Amino acid sequence: MNNCEDICRRLNLYLDNELQGDERAAVEAHLQSCQSCAAVFERELSFINAIRECGPLHVASPELRARVQETLNSSERAPSGRETFISKPRVRLGLAIAATLLMLLLPIVIWRVMNRSTRPGPSSFALMAAETHLRRTRQQLPLEIETGAPQKISQWFANKVNFRVQLPNYQESSGQEKLYTLEGARLVGYKDDYAAYVAYQMKSRPISLVITSDEMAKPSGGEEIVARGLTFHYNAIHGLKVLTWSDRGLTYALVSDLEERGQQSCIVCHQGTKDQDLIAPLKPH
């Protein structure tokens, strides 16, 4: 059990102390060695702790438990005469206690339902791309080639990865106003191999493009969006918008903090008006 997707699926069980023995040890070992999964774990743990700290949790005293039980027992009997007068306030008290307990437990119930939904979580490739983007924004990931020429970056990747990287040159060839800046590129590790990382900026906001072969990564998880025959997988990871998809033997991850689903970042590859039918479905409806 060393796959990031497997670990993420087991985090809820781990947080609830439902894993034991080898399964628990495997999760803990993975969290110590994988920064991406450790970040997901810390975020989920912080959320749980925040809910638990919203208000004090009170344990019912034996006296209160006895009164609630007495109320329940009396409500099962058919009241008559003076007993009717006594049981009604007790029933109201029981309902008030039940309502209070419901309000205390409701946030936890909602969290459990949301986190155990049927929609699968982000793929390990999407998690890696988000973590790589964060390392770049923290200035922890220097570029190995710095240039604004797409053809130079495409040539630089030749013989460094076992797939062909061909960056588009739409912006330069169209003569339109430059909406983004190509900064450079480098290699990043993924599954004991190298993936291609390309850095862009648009209005001083970073955009990351990570590329690998579709033999190494298959896009999965998150919200599926179909546009022009391609299936995009959208995930929100660490506050970032991550789009992953496969096309012509390659798998891509596009990461940014741009609005909505981050579809604005798609202009680094699709800027012309002919591509609007691809970008439009990525916008929320």
N, C-alpha and C positions, 0 to 999 in steps of 0.2 A: 504493500500500500504506500507507494511513493509518488503517486500522481497528484498534482495540485487539485484537479477536479474531484478526485476521491476524497482528499482531505477536506475540501470545502463542503462536500456533502455530509461529512461526519462532524463538522464543527458544532452544530446544534446539539448533537448527542454528547459531544465532549463537554460543552458548556453546562449541560444538564447532569453531568456526572453519570452518564449512562454507559460509558465505555469502560471496560475493564481489561486487565491483562495485556496481551500483546497488542490489541487494537489501540488501547490508550497510550501505550509506550510508543507505538509507531507514529501516532498523531503528534505527540510531544517532541519526538526526535525530528519530525519534518518541520514543525514550527520553529525549532532552533536553527535550522539550516536554510529555511526559505523566507526571505524578507517579505515577499508578496503575501503569502498565506499568514505570516505573523501579523502583518498590518490588518488583514481582514479579521483575524481573531481579536486583536486589540480593539478594533472598532465595535465588533459585536459585544465584547465584554464590557466596554464603556457604556454601551446602550443599555445593557441589562442592569449595570450598577446604577445608572441614572434613574431607571424606573424604580429600582429598589429603594433609592434615597429620596424619592418624591415625597414620602410621608412615612411616619413611624408605623411599623407593623405591630399590632397589639394582639397578644394571645388572650383568648377569652378565659376568664377566671372560672374555677369550678362552680361558683355560685351562679354566674351568668349562664353557663352551660345547663345547669339544673333548671333555671327559669325558662330557657328556650325549650328544653325538653318537656317541661310541664305545659308550656303553651301549646306545643305540638300535640301532646297527648290530649289536652282539653278540647282542642279544635276538632279532634276525631269523634268526640262524643256529641250527641244531639243536645244542645243547651236548652234549659228550661228555667223559668222563674229567675231567681237571683243569680244563678250560674251564668245566665246570658249576660247580665250586667258586668260580671267579673271577667268573663272570657274575652269579650270584645277588646278591651284595652290591651290584654296580653297578646292577642292576635296582632294588633297594630304594632306593638313592640317588636314582635317577631318579624313582621314585614319590614320595619325600619332597620332592624339588624341585618336582615338579608340584603336590603338595598345598599347599606353601607359596605358590606362585604363585597357586593358586586362592583361598586365603584372602585374599591381598592384593587380588585383583581382584574378589572377590565383592561387596563393597559397591557398587562402581562399576557392576557388571552389574545389580544389583538396582535402583539408582537409574535407570539407563537404561530398564529395563523399565517401572518405575512411571511415569516421565515420558513414555513413548511409548505409553501405554495408549490404547485406542480411545475412552475416555470424553472428550468434548470439555471444554475448560476453561470458566471462567465467561464470561458475556457481558459486553460493554462496559458495559451498564447495571448489572449486578451489581458490576463493578469500581468504577464511579463511585459507587454507593451506599455501598460499603465505605469508599472514600476520604473521602466526605462525612461519614460517621459518625466516622471518625478525626479529621477536622478539627474536628468539633463537640466531641469529647472533649478535644482539645488546646486548646479555647477559641479556635480560629482561625476560627470560623464563628458570628458573633452572629446572634441571631434578629431578624427584622424586625417580628414581632408576638409579644408575650408575653401569653398568656392561657390559662386552663384551660378555656375554653368552646369545645366543638367547633363550635357553630354560628357563632361569631365568626370562627374560622379559615376555615371553609367560605366565609363571605361575603367575607373578605379576599382569597381567591384569585380571586374573580369578576373577570373582565376583565383578570386578570394572566397567566393561562394559557389556552390555547385548548381546554381540556377542563374538565369540571365536577368539582370536588372536593367530596365530601359525606362528612364524617367522621361515623362512628356515634356515638350518644349512649347506648350500652348501659349504661355504668357509672352515669351519673347517673339514668337513667330506671328502673333496676332496683331502686334503693334498697339494693343490696348494699354490703358493705364495699369501699372503694376499694383496688384492688390496684395501680394505677398512677396516674401523674400526667401530665397533658398540660401541656407547658411552653410551646409556641408553634410558630411556623413561619417559613419564608422561601422565597425562590426560589433555585434552584441551576441553573447552566448545564449543558446537555446537548445535544450535537449542534447547536450554533448556535441553540438555543432554550432555554426555561425549563422546568424540572420543579419539582414541588411537594415541599418538604421539611417534615416534621412531626416534632417532637422530643417524646419521652416519657421518663419515668423509672419504674422499678419497683424498689423496695428500693435506691435510690441507684445503680442501674445503668441506663445510658442505652439507649434503644431508638430507632431511626431508621426512619421510613417515608418512602420516596421514591416519587412517583407521576408518571407521564407517560402519554401516549396510546399505544395499541398500534400506532399508525402510526409512532411514533418508536422504539419498542423492543419486541422480541419476546423473551420469556424463553427461554433456551436454555442448554445445557451443564450439567455437574454431574450429580447424582443426581436422577432423575425420580421423583416421588411423586404418585400420583393419589388425590384425596380429594374426594368428592361432585362428581364431574364436572370438577374443576379439576386441572390438572397443575402441580405445584410443582417448581421446580428448586432443589435445595439445593447450596450451595457453602461451603467453608471458605476464607475469604480473610483474610490478615493475622491469623489467629487469631480471626476473627469468624465468626458463623453468618449466612449470607445466604440468604433465601428469596425467589425471584422467581416471579411468576405473572401471568396476564392474566385479566381478567373484565370483561365488559360494556364493552368498548372502552377499558379502561385497563390499564396494566401497572404492577405494584407491586414494590417491593423492601423487605423487612423485615430490618433488621440489628440484631444484638445480640451480646453475649458470654455469653448464657445457656446453660444446660447442654444436652447432647444436640444436637439440631438447632436449638435456639433456638425450639422450638415454643411455649414459654411466652410469648414475645413476641406470639403471635397473639391474646392476650386483649385487646389494644388495639382490635381490631375484632370479636372473637368471644369473648365472655365467658360467655354463657348456656349452660345444660346442653344446649340444642338444637344447639349447635355442637360438641359433643364428638366427633360422628362425623366432623367435618372435621379436628379437631386431632389425634385419636388416631392416624391413619395417619402423621403426621409424626414420631412417636416411633420410634426404632430398635427393631427386633425381635430 
